[in-house]
Structures are given as structure tokens and as C-alpha cells.
Amino acid sequence: MFMSSGAGPSKATPKASIEGDKLVDPKPPATEVATFEALADDSPKATTIGDLQLDKLRLEDGRYVAPLKDGRRAVLTLDPDLQQLAEKLLNESRAPRGAIVAMSTDGRILALAGRRTDAPKGGKEGTFDYHLATDVWAPAASVFKLVTASALVSNGYDPSEKVCYHGGVRSVMESNLVDSKSDHNCETLGYGVAHSNNAILGKLAFQKLEPALLDRTARDLGWASVASFGVKATCGELALPKDKDLEFAKAAAGFEGSKLSVLGGALLASTFADKGEQPTPRIIESIAGKPVDPGKPHRVLDAKVASAVAEMMVGTCESGSAAKSFRKHRIEVAGKTGTLATTKPFYMEHSWFVGFAPVDQPEIVVSVLLGNPQSWHLRGHEAAKRLIDKALDRALGNAKRRAADREQATADPAERTAKRAK
């Protein structure tokens, strides 16, 4: 069964710090262990995916390399600093399942990491499994609100218009779908996305959208597509209700009917970063010394619609569900959180963050998914912040070095001699 969708866990969920006490893991029942092992075996245990043998990935002269099945050597686009940080963050999370993808806006995969544990409640000991970054294994939760918002704006809904509502923090109910005397609050669609308010998104979808339009928008955004770029990946799975009813409203808010891979989350976020154009993902830079065609982006959403939704994602980080991590950040970040707990075959609270930064000139796209136990160590938006900081700190350093090199190149010999003397 699905539980809370929105910005965070219930108050009853205990929290442990990364540096805090060890998690206490009483021995789980044999039936729970068996169901977890069966779930872990859904995908191949080997990390050879497609033609690229990621089980033989290694760092060589500052670049990640891996062989193809035919024996040729591939140099990868993975960034050593970001890849190692992604793996470190997954270790810190101790989640039974987790994955991270960092990507440049041109589609280059900068980090691709997945981790799972044998214990249903997670732990320090884990196995890295890249399939968790490329396969679908979790509900999309409130990340799907980005699709609903796109469908609404594409269908002519004014994102600045206010809708009156009540509740919606943890659920969507029948009473949320129609105007009511209980509707004491009035906010915009952007507020609903930023704060993951289920009543706002459910009501607007029920009143303004047809199921076929929402389904088509999701598919246009690549939700059900398969990507093959040396690594075979499924972007998402879609099974939205056909009738306009309460179940449709719940699906529009992210409670059911949609699953998303972590790579799919990165491609979704990149669409809003690049004004409706989606890049072709790639992880191979060159094969046997020959550069690989990077592919071209393709338009999947109207530019004005994408920009309007991107602005809503900024609200997530400024005042909404990820403000705790990003409100005082030195640069503007756009993102979307999602939280949805499943209780079968065992408890996992899926903590999502997809986003990009800086907002004006995006350089880094991140997608983080942690399938946390009840006692969790890290949330998706916290891990995303550290990845963004790492990427932008280095980008800033590189820009300063390039500026210094340009200044050095244009200076006359006397000035260069004087500067060296200082």
C-alpha cells in the first residue's frame, strides 16, 4: 500500500544523524528476508549492462574506463570527483536501496551510482549496483507533479491563477476535488508544486485535465521510453487511470500509476533546465580512441511551458519542500522533491530530489533516490545539495583559472615578470 506523498516523513518517523548512533537492526523474520532477496534479484546480479561492462570499471590516469563486450576499451564521461562523492553519499545513507545520477545539460553522465544492502533495514555494508540508477524500482511520488503541472500549463491553465483548497498535505480525498466551504486557503499551481500540496494538484487535474492528455504529456516527456547509450536504461513506467475519478486525481498528485528510474529523473529535470529540449544521454566519451557521436537534443515540451514549470521548481528550493537545504544557498537551484512510502514487501520511504543549477545558466542536473528505512540518515535533497556544491565549486575554480590564463596570455612580458616577482 502507498502512504504519504509530499515533502517529508510523518512526525512518527524517527531520524538519525549521519554521525549519530548506529542503527539497531534486530534480526528480521525469515519471510521478510526472503521477500527482500527476491526483490533484489529482479535485475541481474552482474553489473554488465548493455555493451558496457561496468563491473570492470576502473580509474586510469584521471579518467574512468571500462571494456565493451567485444573487448574494445571505452573512456567514459564520468567525472571522478562527482562519481566518488555519489558513491560516498550512498554509503552514508545506509539505505537498503539508493541511486544517484549527475548529468551535464548536454547529456554527459557525470556520475552513475547505485547501492543496495542485504538487510531490509539497510546498513553500513552495501553492494554497489548500477542497475539501481538505470532500472525502474520505485514510485515517482511527487516528482510526477512536474508532469501534471506541464499538462495544465500546456492546456491553457494560467499558473498565476489561484485555486482554493483544504488539506492535501498527506493525501487526496474526494472532498478535495470540488469547491467546498472547507476551502479556506487559496494558492497558485506553483505553490502546489513547490510545497508538494496534493489537494491543489489533484483538484486542478480533476477539474482541468482529461486522463488521455496527462498520459500523453508524460509520454512526450519520455516517461515510458528506453534509453540505450552503452548502458541500457528504462526511464519510467506508466499506468494512469483511464477514468476521471479520485484515482485519477491521486495519480496526478503522484500517489499511483507512475514509476521512475533515477536516470529518468535526470532526463526529466534536464528538460526544464533546457527550456523543453531533452538531451540524448551518453556515458561513453570514446571507444578505442575514437570519439562517440554525442547525439542531439530533441524538443519534448513547449519552451514557455517548460520555463513556467522551471520557475515552480525554483519555489521548491526557495520556500518549499527543499528550502531547508537550499534557501540560503549561494546560487539559485531549481528542484522537485518526492516522498512516498511502501509497506510491501517491507517498509521503504522513497526520498526523491530531481533538479538543476544554476537556474539562469544550468551546468549540473542531479537525480537522487534513497529508499530509506524508518530510521534514516540522509534525504534526497540533502545529498543533491552536496553534489551541486561539488560540481559548482569546481566549475567556479575552472572559470577563475581560465580567466587568469587569458589575463596571463594578453599581458606584456614586463607585466608577467612583475606578477611572477610578486
C-alpha positions in Angstrom: 0.0 0.0 0.0 1.1 3.5 -0.7 1.5 6.1 2.1 2.4 9.7 2.4 3.2 11.7 -0.7 4.8 15.1 -0.3 7.6 17.0 1.3 8.8 14.7 4.0 8.2 11.9 6.5 5.5 11.7 9.1 6.2 13.0 12.6 6.3 9.4 13.9 9.3 8.6 11.7 12.5 8.6 13.8 15.6 10.4 12.5 19.2 9.5 13.0 22.1 11.8 12.1 24.9 10.6 9.8 27.4 10.8 12.7 24.9 9.5 15.2 24.3 6.2 16.9 24.4 3.0 14.9 21.2 1.7 13.6 19.8 -1.1 15.7 18.9 -4.0 13.3 17.1 -6.8 15.1 17.1 -10.0 13.1 14.1 -9.7 10.6 11.7 -12.5 10.2 12.7 -15.2 7.6 9.7 -14.3 5.4 10.9 -10.6 5.2 14.4 -11.6 4.3 13.1 -13.9 1.6 11.0 -11.2 0.0 13.8 -8.7 0.1 16.2 -11.2 -1.6 13.6 -11.8 -4.2 13.2 -8.1 -4.8 17.0 -7.7 -5.1 17.1 -10.4 -7.7 14.7 -8.6 -10.0 17.7 -7.5 -12.1 20.9 -9.4 -13.0 23.5 -9.5 -10.2 26.4 -8.7 -12.6 26.9 -5.1 -13.4 27.4 -5.7 -17.1 24.6 -3.6 -18.6 24.2 -3.5 -22.4 27.6 -3.5 -24.2 29.5 -1.7 -21.4 31.0 -3.8 -18.7 30.6 -1.6 -15.6 31.8 -4.5 -13.4 35.2 -3.8 -14.8 35.1 0.0 -14.4 38.4 1.5 -13.2 40.0 4.8 -12.8 43.0 5.3 -15.1 45.1 8.4 -15.5 42.2 10.6 -14.1 39.5 9.1 -16.4 37.1 6.2 -15.8 37.5 3.5 -18.4 35.6 0.2 -19.0 35.7 -2.5 -21.7 32.9 -3.3 -24.0 31.8 -6.9 -24.5 33.7 -7.1 -27.8 36.9 -6.3 -26.0 37.3 -2.6 -27.1 38.2 -0.1 -24.4 35.8 2.8 -23.7 36.7 6.1 -22.0 33.7 7.3 -20.0 32.2 10.7 -19.4 32.1 10.0 -15.6 33.7 12.7 -13.5 36.0 11.2 -10.9 35.1 13.7 -8.2 31.4 13.5 -8.6 31.4 9.8 -9.1 33.3 9.2 -5.9 31.1 11.7 -4.0 27.9 9.9 -5.3 29.3 6.6 -4.0 30.2 8.2 -0.7 26.7 9.7 -0.2 25.1 6.3 -0.9 27.3 4.7 1.7 26.4 7.5 4.2 22.7 7.0 3.6 22.9 3.3 4.6 19.6 2.9 2.7 18.6 -0.6 1.6 18.3 0.8 -1.9 19.6 4.0 -3.4 20.9 5.6 -6.6 22.3 8.9 -7.9 22.8 10.3 -11.4 24.5 13.6 -12.1 24.5 14.8 -15.7 25.6 17.8 -17.7 22.9 19.6 -19.6 24.3 18.3 -22.8 23.6 14.7 -21.7 27.0 13.6 -20.5 26.6 11.3 -17.5 29.0 12.7 -14.8 28.0 10.2 -12.0 26.1 7.0 -12.1 25.9 5.1 -8.9 23.6 2.6 -7.1 23.8 0.7 -3.8 21.8 -2.0 -2.1 22.1 -3.9 1.2 21.2 -7.4 2.0 19.4 -6.2 5.2 15.9 -4.8 4.6 16.6 -2.0 7.1 19.9 -1.0 5.4 23.3 -0.8 7.0 26.9 0.1 6.6 27.7 -2.9 4.5 26.4 -2.5 0.9 26.9 -3.7 -2.6 27.2 -1.2 -5.5 24.7 -2.0 -8.2 24.4 0.4 -11.2 21.1 -1.1 -12.2 19.5 0.9 -9.4 20.4 4.0 -11.4 19.1 2.8 -14.7 16.2 0.4 -13.9 12.7 1.3 -12.6 12.2 0.2 -9.0 10.4 2.9 -7.2 7.2 5.0 -7.4 7.7 8.5 -8.9 5.9 10.1 -5.9 5.5 13.9 -6.1 8.1 14.1 -8.9 5.1 13.3 -11.1 3.6 16.7 -10.2 6.0 18.2 -12.8 4.2 16.2 -15.5 0.8 17.3 -14.2 1.9 21.0 -14.0 3.2 20.7 -17.6 -0.1 19.3 -18.8 -2.1 22.0 -17.0 0.0 24.9 -18.4 0.1 23.3 -21.9 -3.7 23.1 -21.7 -4.0 26.8 -21.2 -4.1 27.0 -17.4 -2.7 30.2 -16.0 0.0 29.3 -13.4 -0.6 32.6 -11.6 -4.3 31.9 -11.0 -5.2 30.9 -7.5 -7.2 27.8 -6.6 -8.9 27.4 -3.2 -8.3 24.2 -1.3 -8.2 22.5 2.0 -5.8 19.8 3.3 -3.6 17.9 0.8 -0.5 17.6 2.9 -0.6 13.8 3.1 -3.4 12.6 0.8 -6.1 13.4 -1.8 -9.7 12.8 -0.8 -13.0 13.0 -2.6 -13.8 16.3 -0.8 -10.6 17.9 -2.3 -11.8 17.6 -5.8 -14.8 20.0 -5.7 -15.2 23.5 -4.3 -16.1 23.4 -0.7 -16.8 25.6 2.3 -13.7 24.0 3.8 -11.5 25.7 1.2 -10.0 28.3 3.4 -6.7 28.6 1.6 -6.1 29.9 -1.9 -2.7 29.4 -3.7 -1.2 29.0 -7.1 -0.2 25.9 -9.1 3.4 27.0 -8.4 2.7 26.8 -4.7 1.3 23.4 -5.1 4.3 22.1 -6.9 6.8 23.8 -4.6 5.2 22.6 -1.4 4.0 19.3 -2.8 0.4 20.0 -2.0 -1.7 17.1 -3.1 -5.1 18.8 -2.9 -4.1 21.5 -5.3 -2.6 19.2 -7.9 -5.4 16.7 -7.5 -8.2 19.2 -7.8 -6.7 21.0 -10.8 -6.1 17.8 -12.6 -9.7 16.6 -11.9 -11.2 19.8 -13.0 -9.0 20.9 -15.9 -7.4 17.7 -17.5 -8.5 14.6 -19.3 -6.7 11.4 -18.5 -5.6 11.0 -22.1 -3.9 14.4 -22.0 -2.0 13.7 -18.8 -0.9 10.3 -20.2 0.3 11.9 -23.5 2.2 14.6 -21.7 4.1 12.0 -19.6 5.0 10.0 -22.7 6.1 13.1 -24.6 8.4 13.8 -21.7 10.0 10.4 -22.2 8.4 8.8 -19.2 7.9 5.3 -20.8 10.9 5.4 -23.1 14.0 3.2 -23.2 17.5 4.7 -23.5 20.5 2.8 -24.8 23.9 4.6 -24.6 26.2 1.8 -23.8 24.1 1.3 -20.7 20.5 0.1 -21.3 18.0 2.1 -19.2 14.3 2.4 -18.7 13.2 5.9 -18.0 9.9 5.1 -16.3 6.7 3.1 -16.2 3.2 4.5 -16.7 -0.2 3.0 -15.9 -2.5 6.0 -15.3 -6.3 5.6 -14.7 -8.5 5.9 -17.8 -11.4 7.4 -15.9 -11.6 10.9 -14.4 -12.2 10.0 -10.8 -10.5 10.1 -7.4 -7.9 7.5 -8.5 -7.0 9.8 -11.5 -6.6 12.8 -9.1 -4.3 10.6 -6.9 -2.3 9.6 -9.9 -1.9 13.3 -10.9 -0.5 14.1 -7.5 1.9 11.2 -7.7 0.4 8.5 -5.4 -0.1 5.8 -8.0 0.3 4.9 -11.7 3.8 6.1 -12.3 7.3 4.8 -11.6 10.6 6.5 -12.5 14.2 5.5 -12.8 16.9 7.7 -11.4 18.2 8.3 -14.9 14.7 9.1 -16.0 14.6 11.7 -13.2 17.7 13.3 -14.5 16.3 13.5 -18.1 13.1 15.0 -16.8 14.9 17.7 -14.8 17.2 18.5 -17.8 14.1 19.1 -19.9 13.1 22.0 -17.7 16.7 23.2 -17.5 16.9 23.5 -21.3 13.5 25.1 -21.9 11.8 22.0 -23.2 14.6 20.3 -25.0 15.7 16.9 -23.7 19.3 15.7 -24.3 20.4 12.4 -25.5 22.2 10.7 -22.5 25.7 9.3 -23.0 28.2 7.7 -20.8 30.9 6.8 -23.4 33.2 9.6 -24.5 35.3 7.5 -26.9 35.9 3.9 -27.9 39.4 2.7 -28.9 40.4 6.3 -29.1 37.6 7.4 -31.4 35.1 10.0 -30.1 31.5 8.8 -29.9 28.8 11.0 -31.5 27.1 12.8 -28.6 23.7 12.9 -30.2 21.4 15.9 -30.4 18.7 17.2 -28.0 15.1 16.9 -29.1 12.1 19.1 -28.1 9.6 17.4 -25.9 7.8 20.4 -24.4 7.0 24.0 -25.5 9.6 26.4 -24.3 7.2 28.7 -22.5 5.6 25.8 -20.7 9.0 24.4 -19.6 10.1 27.8 -18.3 6.9 28.2 -16.3 7.4 24.8 -14.6 11.1 25.5 -14.0 10.0 28.6 -12.1 7.8 26.4 -9.9 10.8 24.2 -9.3 12.7 27.3 -8.1 10.0 27.8 -5.5 10.7 24.2 -4.2 14.2 25.3 -3.2 13.4 28.9 -2.1 10.4 28.3 0.1 9.0 24.8 -0.5 9.8 21.3 0.4 13.6 21.6 -0.2 14.1 25.0 1.4 15.8 23.6 4.4 18.8 22.6 2.2 18.7 25.4 -0.4 17.0 28.5 1.0 20.3 30.2 1.9 22.3 28.7 -0.9 24.8 30.9 -2.7 23.3 30.2 -6.1 19.7 29.6 -7.3 18.6 26.0 -7.6 15.5 24.5 -9.2 14.2 21.2 -8.0 11.4 18.9 -7.0 11.1 16.5 -4.1 9.0 13.4 -3.7 8.3 11.2 -0.8 6.3 8.0 -0.9 6.4 5.0 1.5 5.6 1.5 0.6 5.0 -1.2 3.2 5.2 -4.3 1.0 7.2 -6.4 0.9 8.8 -4.4 3.6 8.9 -0.7 4.6 10.8 1.8 2.4 10.3 5.5 2.3 11.4 6.7 -1.1 13.1 10.1 -0.9 13.4 11.8 -4.3 15.1 15.0 -5.5 15.5 16.0 -9.1 16.8 19.4 -10.2 19.4 21.6 -11.8 21.7 24.6 -11.1 22.3 27.4 -11.5 18.9 28.4 -12.7 19.9 31.1 -15.2 22.7 29.1 -16.9 22.3 25.4 -15.8 25.5 23.4 -15.6 24.6 20.4 -13.5 21.5 18.2 -13.3 21.0 15.8 -10.4 18.6 13.0 -9.6 18.7 11.3 -6.2 16.6 8.5 -4.9 17.0 6.9 -1.5 14.8 4.0 -0.4 15.2 4.7 3.3 14.1 2.6 6.3 12.2 4.2 9.1 15.4 5.3 10.8 17.1 7.3 8.0 20.4 9.1 7.8 20.1 11.2 4.6 17.3 12.6 2.5 17.4 13.1 -1.3 17.6 16.9 -1.3 20.5 16.8 1.2 22.5 14.5 -1.0 21.7 16.6 -4.0 22.9 19.8 -2.4 26.3 18.3 -1.7 26.6 17.1 -5.3 25.6 20.5 -6.7 28.1 22.2 -4.3 30.9 20.0 -5.5 30.1 20.5 -9.2 29.8 24.3 -9.0 32.8 24.8 -6.7 35.0 23.1 -9.3 33.3 25.0 -12.2 33.9 28.2 -10.4 37.6 27.3 -9.9 38.0 26.3 -13.5 36.4 29.6 -14.6 38.9 31.6 -12.4 41.8 29.6 -13.8 40.7 30.2 -17.4 40.3 34.0 -16.7 43.8 34.0 -15.1 45.2 32.2 -18.2 43.6 34.7 -20.5 44.9 37.6 -18.5 48.4 36.0 -18.5 48.3 35.4 -22.3 47.4 39.0 -23.0 49.8 40.7 -20.6 53.0 42.0 -22.0 56.3 40.4 -20.9 57.2 43.1 -18.4 53.8 42.7 -16.6 54.2 38.9 -16.5 57.7 39.3 -15.0 56.3 41.7 -12.4 53.5 39.4 -11.4 55.8 36.4 -11.1 58.1 38.5 -8.8 55.1 39.3 -6.5 
